[in-house]
């Protein structure tokens, strides 16, 4: 296949660099058997990091500056009272879908203090949202009508304002969330030199995530990437392209996980070829990932940059505008096949592309081979 040799060359060169690094670790270990940084366990984790970041020099990626989220939008800095009044007006006109809350709002005197707190004079919308967050997190009990009003207000903002203008809202109150009871611990001074821990009931704002979207052990993530690369280099001819796209999608998801960008997998599946930027005068290429804050140019390794570029230049993808052209089901099937070869305990849950949207952890051993 035209240009596919370039992909195999990139992966072969990457594995050669890892073999050279392994030789360095083994040589140093033979001279310093008790030196922990070059122990077998340390090498296994270092190798895992190399696969996750797609480089033999992980420090280059970890030290690269990440893009900053843009400053607060005009809407976030606008008076909260304006949006609160518009929300009230929409309820009075029965524009809001929550008819139960409409009845409650129109009979405010009957329900009294359970009404949603009003904004302070000249209080920005962002500060008002933070104040509501503090009220929830410190409340022992939340009145169901207050919670209903709170949900109705957030729904009004999401229905009437541009997504980019209220992107900050997703980081404080995710659209798919739940309030969970918890115990809040606070140090209270009881004397000049004495303190006590005071426990009070409170609430936690928890983002609901897919059952498959959990952080996995770094070695498990790396073994999955290595298995996909092995299929690209040594697999059947008709499986090579799908394996290459699956590997590229996993690397893109892991890049997203480093910044913890709130996006959906579908955004990555339709990643444009123009998202890859390689400039000769810069140390690292970038991958511009879509987000509710707009495009975020994430630094990636030269290996991943070259790999995704070669992938987007394949003859089979010339007609499309996206990097990944294989059917979604084919990519999922290829990933399941790679994970199955790792011989993991099926009771621990599934590993999907959603899994790679969370940063792998270094001390979780739930996914060790049987």
C-alpha positions in Angstrom: 0.0 0.0 0.0 1.3 3.4 -1.0 2.9 5.4 1.9 2.2 2.6 4.4 6.0 1.7 4.4 6.5 5.2 6.0 4.2 4.2 8.9 6.1 0.9 9.5 9.4 2.8 9.3 8.3 5.2 12.0 7.2 2.4 14.3 10.4 0.4 13.6 12.6 3.4 14.4 10.7 4.0 17.6 11.1 0.5 18.8 14.8 0.6 18.0 15.2 3.7 20.2 13.4 1.8 23.0 15.7 -1.2 22.6 18.7 1.2 22.9 17.2 2.7 26.0 16.6 -0.8 27.5 20.2 -1.7 26.8 21.3 1.4 28.7 19.1 0.4 31.7 20.4 -3.2 31.7 24.0 -2.1 31.5 23.6 0.4 34.3 21.8 -2.2 36.4 24.6 -4.7 35.9 27.1 -2.1 37.4 24.7 -1.0 40.1 22.4 -3.9 41.0 20.8 -2.0 44.0 20.2 1.2 42.2 16.4 1.5 42.2 16.0 4.0 39.2 17.3 1.2 36.9 15.6 -1.8 38.5 13.4 -4.1 36.4 10.2 -2.5 37.9 11.5 1.0 37.1 12.3 0.0 33.6 8.9 -1.5 33.0 7.2 1.7 34.1 9.6 3.8 32.1 8.9 1.7 29.0 5.2 2.2 29.6 5.6 6.0 29.8 7.6 5.9 26.5 4.7 4.1 24.7 2.0 6.3 26.2 3.8 9.5 25.2 5.3 8.1 22.0 8.9 9.0 22.7 12.1 7.7 24.3 12.5 11.0 26.1 9.4 11.4 28.2 10.7 14.5 29.9 10.5 16.5 26.7 6.7 16.0 26.6 6.1 16.4 30.3 8.1 19.7 30.4 6.4 21.1 27.3 4.0 23.9 28.2 0.3 23.0 27.8 -2.2 25.4 26.2 -4.0 27.6 28.7 -7.8 27.8 28.7 -8.9 31.2 27.4 -9.9 33.9 29.8 -13.5 34.2 31.0 -16.0 35.0 28.2 -18.0 38.1 28.1 -21.0 36.2 29.4 -19.1 34.8 32.4 -18.2 38.4 33.3 -21.7 39.8 32.7 -24.1 40.5 35.6 -25.7 37.4 37.0 -28.8 39.3 37.8 -29.5 39.8 34.1 -29.5 36.0 33.4 -31.4 35.4 36.6 -34.2 37.8 35.6 -34.4 36.3 32.1 -34.7 32.9 33.7 -37.5 34.1 35.9 -39.3 35.6 32.9 -39.0 32.4 31.0 -40.6 30.5 33.8 -43.5 33.0 34.1 -44.1 32.6 30.4 -44.0 28.8 30.8 -41.0 28.7 28.4 -39.1 26.5 30.7 -40.0 22.8 30.4 -40.2 22.2 34.2 -43.9 22.8 34.9 -43.5 21.6 38.6 -40.8 24.3 39.2 -43.0 26.9 37.5 -45.7 26.3 40.1 -43.2 26.5 42.9 -41.7 29.8 41.6 -45.1 31.4 41.2 -45.9 30.5 44.8 -42.6 31.7 46.3 -44.1 32.8 49.6 -45.5 29.3 50.2 -42.1 27.7 49.9 -40.0 30.4 51.5 -36.3 29.8 52.0 -36.2 26.9 49.7 -36.0 29.3 46.8 -32.8 29.5 44.7 -30.5 32.2 46.0 -30.6 35.5 44.1 -27.4 37.1 42.7 -25.9 40.0 44.6 -25.8 43.4 43.0 -23.2 43.6 40.2 -22.1 40.0 40.9 -20.6 38.4 37.7 -22.2 35.2 36.5 -19.0 33.3 37.0 -18.8 34.4 40.7 -22.5 33.6 41.2 -22.0 30.1 39.8 -19.0 29.6 42.2 -21.2 30.7 45.1 -23.8 28.2 44.2 -21.1 25.5 44.1 -19.9 26.5 47.6 -23.5 26.4 48.9 -24.0 22.9 47.5 -20.6 21.5 48.7 -21.2 22.9 52.2 -24.8 22.1 52.7 -25.9 19.3 55.0 -29.2 18.9 53.2 -30.4 20.3 49.9 -34.1 21.1 49.6 -35.4 19.2 46.5 -37.1 22.4 45.3 -33.8 24.4 45.6 -32.1 21.7 43.6 -34.9 21.8 41.0 -34.6 25.5 40.7 -30.8 25.2 40.5 -31.1 22.6 37.7 -33.7 24.8 35.9 -31.4 27.8 36.0 -28.4 25.9 34.5 -30.7 24.4 31.9 -31.8 27.9 30.9 -28.2 29.0 30.5 -27.4 26.1 28.3 -30.5 26.5 26.2 -30.2 30.3 25.6 -26.4 30.9 25.4 -23.7 29.9 23.0 -21.8 26.9 24.2 -18.4 28.7 23.9 -19.7 31.5 26.1 -20.6 29.2 29.0 -17.7 26.7 28.5 -16.6 27.4 32.1 -19.9 26.0 33.3 -18.9 22.5 32.2 -15.9 22.5 34.5 -17.9 23.5 37.6 -21.3 21.9 36.9 -21.0 19.2 34.2 -24.1 18.7 32.2 -24.2 15.1 33.1 -23.7 15.1 36.9 -25.1 14.1 40.2 -24.9 15.4 43.8 -23.6 12.8 46.2 -23.7 13.1 50.0 -20.3 13.1 51.6 -18.5 14.0 54.9 -16.6 17.3 54.9 -13.6 17.4 57.2 -12.3 20.8 58.6 -9.6 21.6 61.1 -11.0 23.7 64.0 -8.8 25.4 66.5 -9.8 24.6 70.1 -6.9 26.2 71.9 -3.7 28.1 71.4 -1.9 25.0 70.2 -4.7 22.5 69.8 -6.8 21.6 66.8 -9.6 19.1 66.2 -11.0 17.7 63.0 -14.7 18.5 62.7 -16.8 16.4 60.4 -19.9 17.8 58.9 -22.3 16.4 56.3 -21.9 18.0 52.9 -22.3 17.2 49.2 -20.0 16.4 46.3 -20.6 17.5 42.7 -19.7 14.4 40.7 -19.4 14.1 36.9 -21.1 11.0 35.6 -18.8 9.1 33.3 -19.1 6.0 31.1 -18.5 2.7 33.0 -15.6 2.1 30.5 -14.0 5.5 31.2 -11.7 4.8 34.1 -7.9 5.2 34.5 -6.0 2.0 33.9 -2.5 1.0 35.0 0.2 2.5 32.7 1.6 -0.9 31.9 -1.7 -2.1 30.7 -2.2 0.9 28.5 1.3 0.6 27.1 0.9 -3.2 26.4 -2.2 -2.4 24.4 -0.4 0.2 22.3 2.5 -2.2 21.8 0.2 -5.0 20.7 -1.4 -2.6 18.1 2.0 -1.6 16.9 3.0 -5.2 16.6 -0.1 -5.8 14.4 0.9 -2.9 12.2 4.5 -4.3 11.7 3.8 -8.1 11.7 0.0 -8.6 11.2 -2.0 -9.7 8.2 -2.0 -7.3 5.3 -5.7 -6.5 5.5 -5.4 -5.8 9.3 -2.5 -3.4 9.2 -4.4 -0.2 8.2 -7.1 -0.7 10.9 -4.5 -1.4 13.5 -2.6 1.8 12.5 -5.7 3.9 12.8 -6.6 2.3 16.1 -3.1 3.1 17.5 -3.4 6.7 16.2 -6.8 7.1 17.9 -5.4 5.7 21.2 -2.5 8.1 21.1 -4.9 11.0 20.3 -7.1 10.1 23.2 -4.1 9.9 25.5 -3.0 13.4 24.3 -6.5 14.6 25.2 -6.2 13.0 28.7 -3.1 15.0 29.5 -5.1 18.2 29.4 -8.3 16.6 30.7 -10.3 18.2 27.9 -14.0 17.7 28.2 -14.8 16.2 24.8 -16.5 13.2 23.3 -14.9 10.3 21.5 -16.8 11.3 18.3 -14.8 14.5 18.2 -11.6 12.5 17.9 -13.0 10.1 15.3 -13.6 13.1 13.1 -10.3 14.8 13.8 -9.2 16.8 10.7 -5.9 16.3 8.9 -5.2 20.0 9.5 -5.1 19.3 13.3 -1.5 18.2 12.9 1.1 21.0 12.8 4.8 20.3 12.3 7.0 23.4 12.1 10.8 23.0 11.5 11.7 25.8 13.9 9.8 24.2 16.9 11.0 21.3 19.1 7.7 19.5 19.1 4.7 19.2 16.7 1.2 20.0 18.0 -2.2 18.3 17.7 -5.1 20.7 17.8 -7.9 19.0 19.7 -11.5 20.3 19.7 -13.1 21.3 23.0 -15.8 23.5 24.3 -13.1 26.2 24.7 -12.2 26.0 21.1 -9.2 24.2 19.6 -6.4 23.4 22.0 -2.9 22.9 20.4 -1.4 20.1 22.4 2.4 19.3 22.1 3.0 15.7 21.0 6.1 13.7 20.3 7.8 13.7 16.9 7.0 10.0 16.6 3.3 10.6 17.1 3.3 13.7 14.9 5.1 11.9 12.0 2.8 8.8 12.5 -0.4 10.8 12.3 0.8 12.7 9.3 1.8 9.5 7.5 -1.6 8.0 8.4 -3.5 11.0 7.0 -1.4 10.8 3.8 -2.3 7.2 3.0 -3.7 6.7 -0.5 -6.9 5.2 1.0 -7.6 8.4 3.0 -6.8 11.0 0.3 -10.5 11.5 -0.5 -11.4 12.3 3.1 -10.7 15.3 5.3 -10.2 13.3 8.5 -7.3 11.4 9.8 -9.3 8.3 10.6 -11.3 6.7 7.8 -12.0 3.2 9.0 -15.5 2.5 10.2 -15.9 3.0 13.9 -16.9 -0.6 14.5 -13.8 -1.8 12.8 -11.6 0.3 15.1 -13.5 -1.0 18.2 -13.1 -4.6 16.9 -9.3 -4.1 16.4 -8.9 -2.6 19.9 -10.9 -5.5 21.5 -8.7 -8.0 19.7 -5.5 -6.3 21.0 -6.9 -6.1 24.6 -7.9 -9.8 24.5 -4.3 -10.8 23.8 -3.3 -9.2 27.1 -5.2 -11.9 29.0 -6.8 -9.6 31.5 -9.4 -10.5 34.1 -12.8 -9.9 32.4 -14.4 -9.2 35.8 -12.5 -6.0 36.0 -14.4 -4.3 33.2 -13.9 -3.4 29.6 -11.1 -1.3 28.1 -12.4 0.8 25.2 -11.3 4.1 23.5 -13.2 5.9 26.4 -10.6 4.4 28.7 -7.8 6.2 27.0 -9.5 9.6 27.6 -8.4 9.3 31.2 -4.7 9.6 32.1 -3.3 6.2 33.0 -2.2 5.8 36.6 1.1 4.3 38.0 0.0 2.6 41.1 -3.2 0.7 40.0 -2.7 -3.0 39.7 -6.3 -4.0 39.0 -5.4 -5.0 35.4 -2.5 -7.3 35.8 -2.4 -10.4 33.5 -3.8 -13.6 35.0 
